[in-house]
Amino acid sequence: MMKSVRSQLLILILAVFLPALGIIVYSGYERQRHDVETTKANALTMAQVLGNDHENDMEATRRFLMT
């Protein structure tokens, strides 16, 4: 009888905590995926800004050398 109660209690505890653990793991994965996407978008924006700055510098240099 005691072993049966112990095993039922263990099953109940697992039934309560396993879904919570699954949610924690899944939300951590989603957070990491979101952070990676945000970082990629930020890197692309920075590359575009630097590219535009470089083009502006090249144009200013060209105008300077033509005068």
ABEGO torsion letter per residue (X at the ends): XAAAAAAAAAAAAAAAAAAAAAAAAAAAAAAAAAAAAAAAAAAAAAAAAAAAAAAAAAAAAAAAAAX
